[in-house]
Amino acid sequence: MILAEAGSGKTTEFAERASLTAQSHAYVFHASVEGVGSDGLDDALSVDARNKLARWRQAADDAWFFIDSIDEAKVAGIKFERVVRKLEAGIHGAEERCHIFLSGRVTDWEPRRDVAALKKWLPVSSAISKPEPTPGEDS
């Protein structure tokens, strides 16, 4: 979970991180929280990305999901738990191969409620591994 104030560059940073990560990993996805919450993971992606997601589900590789931004979904009346449930449905059966990054404003983060939703629908894997540095990042 990445939390920062409005105008701090969360969306730009997520797009850049997705682009950098895609240089070394085949399965990288960037979607809006609002899109995932209203349409589900598959329909929040472009047709090409949907096809790549389908290939990932059949593969054994890890995938990286950059989902931005919780505050926009809340403004649209989409509850965070709905977003997390839709994410869980989109990765079901492959949870151990997922690296999920969510962004939002500090002021829109509801620690107790939002953490409870994450723990319920997207619990941290028991096979935790150290993340690899993205290209161009200091080790």
Backbone as a ProteinNet text record, in pm:
[ID]
protein_1_A
[PRIMARY]
MILAEAGSGKTTEFAERASLTAQSHAYVFHASVEGVGSDGLDDALSVDARNKLARWRQAADDAWFFIDSIDEAKVAGIKFERVVRKLEAGIHGAEERCHIFLSGRVTDWEPRRDVAALKKWLPVSSAISKPEPTPGEDS
[TERTIARY]
84.4	0	89.2	70	145	47.9	76.7	-8.5	68.2	4.3	65.1	-46.6	-12.9	-111.4	-144.4	-254.9	-296.8	-188.2	-165.6	-68.2	75.9	98.3	236.1	296.1	217.9	270.8	249.8	150.4	126.1	97.4	10.9	-26.9	91.8	168.9	288.4	389	409.1	504	459.6	332.1	283.4	303.2	273.2	293	440.3	527.8	671.4	719.8	675.1	715.3	665	543.8	491.1	577.2	614.5	698.1	836.1	897.7	1028.9	1022.3	920.1	905.3	883.6	811.2	784.7	912	1018.2	1144.8	1209.2	1178	1239.9	1140.3	1011.4	909.5	799.5	753	655.8	514.5	479.9	341	328.7	305.4	289.7	159.7	78.1	-52.3	-71.5	-132.4	-160	-307.5	-382.6	-526.2	-569.3	-688.1	-741.1	-819.5	-813.6	-891.6	-1039.6	-1079.4	-1219.5	-1263.3	-1180.2	-1213.3	-1224.9	-1131.2	-1135.1	-1259.9	-1289.8	-1405.7	-1538.3	-1547.8	-1675.8	-1687.2	-1575.9	-1583.1	-1511.8	-1432.2	-1350	-1214.5	-1119.2	-982.9	-974.5	-1033.2	-1023.2	-1074.4	-1193.1	-1254.1	-1194.5	-1113.4	-1043.2	-919.5	-884.3	-765.2	-803	-706.5	-726	-738.7	-782.6	-796.2	-662.4	-555.1	-422.5	-380.7	-402.8	-366	-452.4	-579.5	-666.3	-613.7	-569.6	-513.3	-386.1	-303.8	-181.4	-216.5	-320.4	-364.9	-408.7	-479.9	-522.7	-401.3	-299.8	-177.4	-106.1	-101.8	-37.9	-106.5	-238.3	-311	-271.8	-236.4	-196.5	-47.2	29	174.2	209.5	339.3	387.1	463.8	465.8	541.4	465.8	541.4	481.5	422.8	332.4	275	277.5	289.7	293.2	171.5	96.2	-25.2	-8.6	-18.9	-13.6	-154.4	-222.7	-363.2	-374.3	-418.7	-414.5	-552.2	-610.8	-585.2	-714.6	-702.9	-818.3	-909.6	-851.7	-933.6	-1028.1	-986.3	-1073.8	-1193	-1170.4	-1280.1	-1378.3	-1325.3	-1413.8	-1498.8	-1440.7	-1517.4	-1632.4	-1609.8	-1712.2	-1810.1	-1792.1	-1883.2	-1851.4	-1731	-1691.2	-1613.3	-1664.9	-1600.8	-1473.3	-1373.7	-1245.1	-1260.8	-1346.7	-1363.9	-1412.3	-1496.9	-1542.7	-1424.6	-1337	-1218.8	-1132.3	-1108	-1021.9	-1085.6	-1216.6	-1287	-1272.6	-1286.2	-1274.3	-1130.2	-1033.4	-894	-872.9	-924.6	-910.7	-972.4	-1087	-1150.4	-1064.5	-1000.1	-918.2	-788.7	-739.4	-612.9	-633.7	-758.3	-790.8	-716.3	-653.5	-578.9	-432.8	-397.5	-259	-206.7	-268.3	-232.9	-85.3	-26.6	113.5	209.3	159.7	245	217.9	154.9	114.4	192.6	222.2	280.2	184.5	110.2	4.8	41.8	40.1	66.8	-59	-107.4	-224.3	-180.6	-242.1	-209.7	-336.1	-313.6	-424.9	-375	-465.3	-432.9	-435.3	-346.8	-342	-477.7	-538.6	-664.8	-782.5	-770.3	-878.6	-856	-740	-708.6	-774.9	-853.4	-919.5	-850	-749.1	-661.6	-732.7	-822.6	-886.7	-969	-1057.2	-1147	-1070.2	-980.3	-909.6	-810.4	-739.7	-647.5	-726.4	-841.3	-924.1	-968.2	-1004.4	-1044.3	-926.9	-808.7	-690.7	-661.1	-665.5	-636.6	-739.1	-863.9	-970.2	-960.7	-943	-951.7	-816.6	-712.3	-579.2	-473.6	-481.9	-385.3	-243.6	-146.8	-6.5	29.7	99.5	140.8	228.8	217.4	305.2	444	453.8	582.3	634.5	660.2	706.2	849	872.5	1007.5	1048.5	1177.5	1228.9	1208.1	1147.8	1125.5	1256.9	1259.1	1376.4	1376	1494.7	1497.4	1456.8	1386.2	1350.1	1470.6	1478.2	1592.5	1612.2	1736.4	1766.6	1758.2	1716.5	1701.5	1827.4	1873.6	1992.2	1961.3	2053.9	2034.2	2060.4
-116.1	0	122.8	210.5	335.2	449.1	525.1	636.7	767	866.8	999	1100.4	1225.7	1332.1	1357.7	1426.6	1463.6	1547.7	1523.4	1601.8	1561.3	1452.4	1410.3	1323.5	1287.2	1210	1060.1	1014.1	870.8	805.4	865.3	807.5	802.3	909.8	913	809.5	799.7	702.4	559.6	530.2	395.6	361.2	453.9	429.2	403.8	482	465.8	332.5	296.7	170.2	51.4	61.6	-45.4	-59.7	51.5	51	-8.7	33	-20.3	-170	-210.2	-351.1	-436.5	-382.5	-456	-480.8	-406.4	-428.1	-561.5	-610.7	-734.7	-845.8	-817.6	-918.1	-913.8	-1031	-1040.7	-998.3	-1017.9	-996.9	-879.8	-763.5	-640.3	-574.5	-534.7	-477.8	-347.9	-252.3	-121.5	-92.7	-70.9	-45	54.9	109.3	201.2	123.2	171	111.2	120.2	234	252.9	149.7	126	27.7	-112.2	-149.5	-282	-294.9	-191.8	-196.8	-202.3	-135	-134.1	-247.1	-285.2	-380.7	-513	-523	-641.2	-623.4	-706.1	-691.9	-703.5	-807	-827.8	-707.6	-661.9	-553	-416.6	-406.8	-281.4	-266.2	-373.8	-374.7	-359.6	-318	-313.1	-454.8	-468.7	-601.1	-673.8	-604.4	-667.2	-712.4	-627.2	-662.5	-777.4	-782	-893.6	-1025.6	-1022.1	-1142.2	-1185	-1087.4	-1117.2	-1175.3	-1121.5	-1172.6	-1318.4	-1351.3	-1489.3	-1580.7	-1533	-1612.2	-1631.3	-1524.9	-1535.1	-1640.7	-1643.9	-1740.7	-1884.4	-1908.7	-2042.2	-2068.3	-1963.7	-1975.5	-2004.7	-2009.1	-2030.3	-1908.6	-1800.7	-1680.8	-1591.8	-1504	-1402.4	-1290.6	-1214.4	-1096.8	-980.2	-860.4	-736.3	-654.5	-610.1	-532.1	-395.9	-290.8	-153.3	-96.7	-83.5	-44	92	192.7	332.8	396.8	461	511.6	499.8	459.4	433.8	555.2	674.3	793.9	818.7	789.4	809.6	714.9	592.3	497	541.5	590.1	633.8	753.1	844	958.6	908.4	798.7	741.7	652.1	643.1	564	416.1	378.5	238	209.9	117.8	84.5	3	27.3	-40	-191.6	-241.4	-386.1	-446.4	-376.5	-424.8	-437.4	-337.5	-339.6	-461	-482.3	-591.6	-726	-738	-861.7	-889	-784.4	-800.3	-836.5	-779.3	-817.1	-964.7	-1005.6	-1145	-1238.2	-1202.3	-1285	-1290.8	-1181.1	-1175.4	-1254.3	-1277.7	-1351.4	-1488.3	-1524.2	-1648.3	-1767.9	-1844.1	-1961.3	-1933.3	-1806.3	-1768.8	-1664.7	-1656.7	-1554.8	-1557.3	-1675.1	-1688.8	-1627	-1596.7	-1542.3	-1394.8	-1327.7	-1187.8	-1091.2	-978.5	-865	-749.9	-707.8	-608.3	-479.1	-371.1	-238	-154.1	-99	-11.1	126.7	229.3	365.2	436.1	540.7	622.5	739	829	943.6	899.7	956.5	929.4	961.3	1069.5	1114.5	1023.6	940.7	849.5	707.4	682.5	551	535.4	430	399.8	276.5	299.2	189.9	64.1	76.7	-43.5	-115.9	-43.4	-104	-155.6	-73.8	-111.1	-224.8	-223	-332.7	-461.6	-452.7	-571.8	-630.9	-545.7	-594	-661.6	-601.3	-662.7	-798.9	-807.2	-933.7	-1041.4	-999.7	-1095.4	-1145.8	-1056.1	-1092	-1111.3	-1046.6	-1057.9	-1076.4	-1184.6	-1203.1	-1216.3	-1173.7	-1183.7	-1331.1	-1363.2	-1500.3	-1554.8	-1684	-1748.8	-1768.8	-1756.2	-1771.6	-1633.5	-1551.2	-1414.3	-1417.9	-1343.1	-1332.4	-1186.4	-1164.1	-1027.5	-979	-860.9	-811.7	-779.3	-803.3	-771	-621.4	-558.5	-417.2	-399	-291.8	-263.5	-206.5	-221.4	-168.7	-19.7	19.4	159.9	198.1	104.9	130.6	84.5	162.3	122.6	0.7	-91.2	-213.1	-189.6
0	0	0	-97.1	-107.6	-77.6	26.4	65.6	51.5	-8.2	-23.5	-45.9	-27.9	-43.7	-190.8	-213.2	-348.3	-414.7	-542.6	-617.2	-596.4	-522.7	-493.9	-604.5	-704.3	-816.6	-808.6	-732.3	-718.5	-853.9	-931.5	-1061.1	-1155.9	-1160.8	-1245.7	-1199.3	-1070	-1014.8	-1044.8	-1030.3	-1059.1	-1206.1	-1295	-1438.4	-1467.8	-1406.9	-1427.3	-1370.8	-1251.7	-1190.2	-1273.1	-1324.1	-1409.6	-1534.1	-1593.8	-1713.7	-1683.4	-1574	-1535.7	-1504.8	-1434.4	-1398.6	-1523.7	-1620.4	-1745.7	-1826.3	-1798.6	-1869	-1830.8	-1712	-1667.2	-1633.3	-1643.3	-1612.4	-1717.5	-1757.7	-1866.1	-1826	-1701.3	-1661.3	-1563.3	-1619.4	-1541.6	-1586.3	-1489.4	-1519.5	-1442.3	-1507.9	-1447.6	-1471.9	-1363.7	-1375.5	-1270.4	-1288	-1187.7	-1082.2	-960.3	-852.4	-886.4	-940	-976.5	-1080.3	-1181	-1283.7	-1227.3	-1141.8	-1079.5	-993.3	-914.8	-825.6	-897.5	-1010.5	-1082.1	-1183.7	-1248.1	-1358.8	-1334	-1229.4	-1208	-1274.2	-1235.4	-1283.7	-1435.5	-1492.1	-1636.7	-1715.4	-1682.8	-1759.3	-1729.1	-1625.1	-1596.4	-1684.2	-1755.9	-1840.9	-1987.6	-2068.4	-2213.6	-2267.8	-2390.5	-2451.3	-2452.8	-2491.5	-2493.4	-2353.7	-2254.5	-2117.5	-2066.6	-2105.4	-2067.4	-2122.4	-2248.1	-2309	-2236.2	-2197.9	-2123.6	-1986	-1922.1	-1792.7	-1805.6	-1912.4	-1936.1	-1954.4	-2026.3	-2044	-1910.5	-1828.9	-1697.9	-1611.4	-1614	-1531.4	-1565.7	-1690.7	-1734.8	-1713.3	-1690.1	-1673.9	-1527.8	-1501.1	-1364.4	-1313.5	-1391.7	-1357.7	-1259.7	-1193.6	-1107.6	-1193.1	-1132.5	-1198	-1101.3	-1157.5	-1080.4	-1118.7	-1017.7	-1038.7	-972.3	-1050.9	-1001.8	-1014.7	-900.6	-899.9	-830.5	-906	-863.8	-880.5	-799.3	-667.7	-587.4	-463.6	-377.8	-365.1	-354.2	-333.7	-450.2	-572.9	-688.1	-684.3	-639.7	-627.9	-519.5	-409	-300.8	-342.6	-421.4	-472.2	-559.5	-632.8	-720	-643.5	-511.7	-429.4	-426.2	-467.1	-467	-339.3	-260.5	-133.2	-156.7	-70.8	-81.7	-75	12.6	23.8	-108.3	-181	-312.2	-408.7	-407.3	-493.2	-460.1	-332.9	-289.8	-322.8	-307	-344.5	-493.3	-575.7	-721.7	-760	-690.6	-714.7	-680.4	-566.3	-524.1	-628.3	-680.5	-783.7	-909.8	-943.6	-1064.3	-1057.3	-935.9	-920.3	-856.9	-832.5	-761.7	-820.8	-732.4	-773.2	-803.2	-811.2	-841.7	-743.7	-628.6	-529.4	-491.5	-484.8	-444.5	-546	-665.8	-772.2	-798.4	-704	-723.6	-635.7	-694.2	-623	-651.3	-550.6	-571.5	-499.8	-574.9	-522.6	-541.1	-431.5	-433.5	-388.4	-444.1	-400.5	-353.6	-277	-230.6	-147.8	-121.1	-35.5	110.6	186.8	329.9	393.5	350	408.8	375.3	272.6	235.2	286.1	345.9	398.9	533.7	550.3	676.4	735.2	820.3	863.9	912.2	1004.1	1058.8	953	888	789.9	667.2	613.9	491.2	513.7	626	657.4	679.6	745.3	766	632	536.2	403.1	333	342.1	281.2	342.1	474.6	542.4	506.9	490.5	460.2	316.2	220.9	79.1	9.8	57.7	-2.7	105.5	179.9	287.9	233.2	311.6	272.9	261.5	157.7	130.8	243.1	266.7	363	302.9	171.5	100.6	62.1	163.2	138.4	87.4	-18.8	-72.3	-77.8	-80.7	-90.1	-232.8	-250.7	-386.4	-456.8	-586.6	-666.6	-695.7	-699	-735.1	-881.1	-910.3	-1048.3	-1119.8	-1252.4	-1326.7	-1298.2	-1280.1	-1252.9	-1106.2	-1022.2	-879.8	-809.5	-712.7	-636	-552.2	-542.7	-465.6	-318.5
[MASK]
+++++++++++++++++++++++++++++++++++++++++++++++++++++++++++++++++++++++++++++++++++++++++++++++++++++++++++++++++++++++++++++++++++++++++++

